[in-house]
Amino acid sequence: MARKIRVTSICAPHTVYNGSEDYKAIAHEVADYIEGHIRKVFCRENDLIVLPEVYDRPAGIPRDRAKLYYTERGNIVLDRVKSLAKENKVNIVFSAIMDGGDGHMRSRQ
């Protein structure tokens, strides 16, 4: 017999790029922003939370700065999302652009 699960999709706008070149600070701001939206849905006893695609990329960041942001960001946002998932015993679907290890950036889930 199939087990019913509760899925929540977060549909909030991306954070907005503020022009700063302190990409680690931006990554921490993005992580705080995403965490705030995830915490809002914990009261629903979710089995799965789905985040928008590349939700950790600030809206409006120029392409030439995006790679610098992704490099500096590293796993800051991913580690925060993983920690929240583990702490609250919920699965979170999260895709992000990551370094593929071969000099190319790739979308990862």
Phi and psi restraints in degrees (value plus and minus 20) as a CYANA .aco file:
   2 ALA   PHI     -90.6   -50.6
   2 ALA   PSI     125.1   165.1
   3 ARG   PHI    -120.4   -80.4
   3 ARG   PSI     110.0   150.0
   4 LYS   PHI     -95.6   -55.6
   4 LYS   PSI     119.8   159.8
   5 ILE   PHI    -146.7  -106.7
   5 ILE   PSI     137.5   177.5
   6 ARG   PHI    -128.2   -88.2
   6 ARG   PSI     102.3   142.3
   7 VAL   PHI    -135.5   -95.5
   7 VAL   PSI     112.3   152.3
   8 THR   PHI    -141.4  -101.4
   8 THR   PSI     110.9   150.9
   9 SER   PHI    -127.4   -87.4
   9 SER   PSI     105.2   145.2
  10 ILE   PHI    -108.4   -68.4
  10 ILE   PSI     105.3   145.3
  11 CYS   PHI    -144.1  -104.1
  11 CYS   PSI      36.6    76.6
  12 ALA   PHI    -122.6   -82.6
  12 ALA   PSI     134.1   174.1
  13 PRO   PHI     -86.2   -46.2
  13 PRO   PSI     137.2   177.2
  14 HIS   PHI     -88.8   -48.8
  14 HIS   PSI     138.9   178.9
  15 THR   PHI     -85.1   -45.1
  15 THR   PSI     142.2   182.2
  16 VAL   PHI    -129.0   -89.0
  16 VAL   PSI     111.7   151.7
  17 TYR   PHI     -83.1   -43.1
  17 TYR   PSI     111.0   151.0
  18 ASN   PHI    -121.1   -81.1
  18 ASN   PSI     -14.1    25.9
  19 GLY   PHI      70.2   110.2
  19 GLY   PSI     -27.5    12.5
  20 SER   PHI     -88.4   -48.4
  20 SER   PSI     132.8   172.8
  21 GLU   PHI    -127.3   -87.3
  21 GLU   PSI     -10.5    29.5
  22 ASP   PHI    -108.8   -68.8
  22 ASP   PSI      62.6   102.6
  23 TYR   PHI     -88.2   -48.2
  23 TYR   PSI     -50.0   -10.0
  24 LYS   PHI     -86.2   -46.2
  24 LYS   PSI     -61.2   -21.2
  25 ALA   PHI     -83.7   -43.7
  25 ALA   PSI     -60.6   -20.6
  26 ILE   PHI     -82.1   -42.1
  26 ILE   PSI     -62.9   -22.9
  27 ALA   PHI     -80.6   -40.6
  27 ALA   PSI     -60.1   -20.1
  28 HIS   PHI     -87.8   -47.8
  28 HIS   PSI     -57.7   -17.7
  29 GLU   PHI     -83.5   -43.5
  29 GLU   PSI     -63.0   -23.0
  30 VAL   PHI     -83.1   -43.1
  30 VAL   PSI     -63.8   -23.8
  31 ALA   PHI     -80.8   -40.8
  31 ALA   PSI     -62.1   -22.1
  32 ASP   PHI     -82.3   -42.3
  32 ASP   PSI     -63.1   -23.1
  33 TYR   PHI     -81.8   -41.8
  33 TYR   PSI     -68.4   -28.4
  34 ILE   PHI     -84.3   -44.3
  34 ILE   PSI     -63.4   -23.4
  35 GLU   PHI     -78.5   -38.5
  35 GLU   PSI     -61.0   -21.0
  36 GLY   PHI     -79.0   -39.0
  36 GLY   PSI     -62.9   -22.9
  37 HIS   PHI     -90.5   -50.5
  37 HIS   PSI     -57.0   -17.0
  38 ILE   PHI     -86.2   -46.2
  38 ILE   PSI     -64.0   -24.0
  39 ARG   PHI     -81.8   -41.8
  39 ARG   PSI     -48.7    -8.7
  40 LYS   PHI     -84.0   -44.0
  40 LYS   PSI     -45.3    -5.3
  41 VAL   PHI    -123.2   -83.2
  41 VAL   PSI     -20.1    19.9
  42 PHE   PHI     -83.0   -43.0
  42 PHE   PSI     -49.0    -9.0
  43 CYS   PHI     -86.3   -46.3
  43 CYS   PSI     -31.7     8.3
  44 ARG   PHI    -109.1   -69.1
  44 ARG   PSI     -17.1    22.9
  45 GLU   PHI      32.0    72.0
  45 GLU   PSI      38.5    78.5
  46 ASN   PHI     -96.3   -56.3
  46 ASN   PSI     129.9   169.9
  47 ASP   PHI    -115.1   -75.1
  47 ASP   PSI     -49.2    -9.2
  48 LEU   PHI    -166.4  -126.4
  48 LEU   PSI     113.3   153.3
  49 ILE   PHI    -138.2   -98.2
  49 ILE   PSI     108.8   148.8
  50 VAL   PHI    -130.5   -90.5
  50 VAL   PSI     104.0   144.0
  51 LEU   PHI    -118.4   -78.4
  51 LEU   PSI     133.2   173.2
  52 PRO   PHI     -80.5   -40.5
  52 PRO   PSI     135.3   175.3
  53 GLU   PHI     -80.4   -40.4
  53 GLU   PSI     121.9   161.9
  54 VAL   PHI      16.9    56.9
  54 VAL   PSI      30.2    70.2
  55 TYR   PHI     -86.3   -46.3
  55 TYR   PSI     -38.0     2.0
  56 ASP   PHI    -108.3   -68.3
  56 ASP   PSI     -17.4    22.6
  57 ARG   PHI    -112.9   -72.9
  57 ARG   PSI      99.1   139.1
  58 PRO   PHI     -82.9   -42.9
  58 PRO   PSI     115.9   155.9
  59 ALA   PHI     -83.9   -43.9
  59 ALA   PSI     116.0   156.0
  60 GLY   PHI      69.8   109.8
  60 GLY   PSI     -21.4    18.6
  61 ILE   PHI     -91.8   -51.8
  61 ILE   PSI     108.1   148.1
  62 PRO   PHI     -83.0   -43.0
  62 PRO   PSI     127.8   167.8
  63 ARG   PHI     -74.2   -34.2
  63 ARG   PSI     -60.2   -20.2
  64 ASP   PHI     -87.7   -47.7
  64 ASP   PSI     -42.2    -2.2
  65 ARG   PHI    -115.8   -75.8
  65 ARG   PSI     -37.7     2.3
  66 ALA   PHI     -81.2   -41.2
  66 ALA   PSI     -63.0   -23.0
  67 LYS   PHI     -83.9   -43.9
  67 LYS   PSI     -60.1   -20.1
  68 LEU   PHI     -81.6   -41.6
  68 LEU   PSI     -62.3   -22.3
  69 TYR   PHI     -81.0   -41.0
  69 TYR   PSI     -68.4   -28.4
  70 TYR   PHI     -81.5   -41.5
  70 TYR   PSI     -59.4   -19.4
  71 THR   PHI     -85.5   -45.5
  71 THR   PSI     -67.1   -27.1
  72 GLU   PHI     -89.7   -49.7
  72 GLU   PSI     -54.3   -14.3
  73 ARG   PHI     -83.3   -43.3
  73 ARG   PSI     -57.5   -17.5
  74 GLY   PHI      32.2    72.2
  74 GLY   PSI    -147.5  -107.5
  75 ASN   PHI    -124.6   -84.6
  75 ASN   PSI      -3.4    36.6
  76 ILE   PHI     -74.4   -34.4
  76 ILE   PSI     -72.7   -32.7
  77 VAL   PHI     -91.1   -51.1
  77 VAL   PSI     -65.1   -25.1
  78 LEU   PHI     -78.1   -38.1
  78 LEU   PSI     -64.9   -24.9
  79 ASP   PHI     -82.7   -42.7
  79 ASP   PSI     -56.8   -16.8
  80 ARG   PHI     -86.5   -46.5
  80 ARG   PSI     -64.2   -24.2
  81 VAL   PHI     -83.8   -43.8
  81 VAL   PSI     -63.2   -23.2
  82 LYS   PHI     -80.9   -40.9
  82 LYS   PSI     -61.7   -21.7
  83 SER   PHI     -83.2   -43.2
  83 SER   PSI     -64.0   -24.0
  84 LEU   PHI     -82.6   -42.6
  84 LEU   PSI     -61.6   -21.6
  85 ALA   PHI     -82.8   -42.8
  85 ALA   PSI     -66.2   -26.2
  86 LYS   PHI     -86.1   -46.1
  86 LYS   PSI     -65.8   -25.8
  87 GLU   PHI     -80.9   -40.9
  87 GLU   PSI     -53.4   -13.4
  88 ASN   PHI    -128.2   -88.2
  88 ASN   PSI     -12.6    27.4
  89 LYS   PHI      31.1    71.1
  89 LYS   PSI      33.3    73.3
  90 VAL   PHI    -158.0  -118.0
  90 VAL   PSI     129.5   169.5
  91 ASN   PHI    -109.6   -69.6
  91 ASN   PSI     117.6   157.6
  92 ILE   PHI    -146.3  -106.3
  92 ILE   PSI     104.7   144.7
  93 VAL   PHI    -111.3   -71.3
  93 VAL   PSI     104.2   144.2
  94 PHE   PHI    -165.6  -125.6
  94 PHE   PSI     100.8   140.8
  95 SER   PHI    -130.1   -90.1
  95 SER   PSI     128.0   168.0
  96 ALA   PHI    -172.4  -132.4
  96 ALA   PSI     138.2   178.2
  97 ILE   PHI    -103.4   -63.4
  97 ILE   PSI     105.4   145.4
  98 MET   PHI    -149.9  -109.9
  98 MET   PSI     138.4   178.4
  99 ASP   PHI     -89.2   -49.2
  99 ASP   PSI     104.2   144.2
 100 GLY   PHI     -96.9   -56.9
 100 GLY   PSI     -23.4    16.6
 101 GLY   PHI      66.3   106.3
 101 GLY   PSI     -26.8    13.2
 102 ASP   PHI    -138.5   -98.5
 102 ASP   PSI      -1.6    38.4
 103 GLY   PHI      68.8   108.8
 103 GLY   PSI     -25.4    14.6
 104 HIS   PHI    -127.3   -87.3
 104 HIS   PSI     125.5   165.5
 105 MET   PHI    -110.7   -70.7
 105 MET   PSI     118.0   158.0
 106 ARG   PHI    -154.4  -114.4
 106 ARG   PSI     130.9   170.9
 107 SER   PHI     -98.2   -58.2
 107 SER   PSI     109.0   149.0
 108 ARG   PHI    -148.0  -108.0
 108 ARG   PSI     131.8   171.8
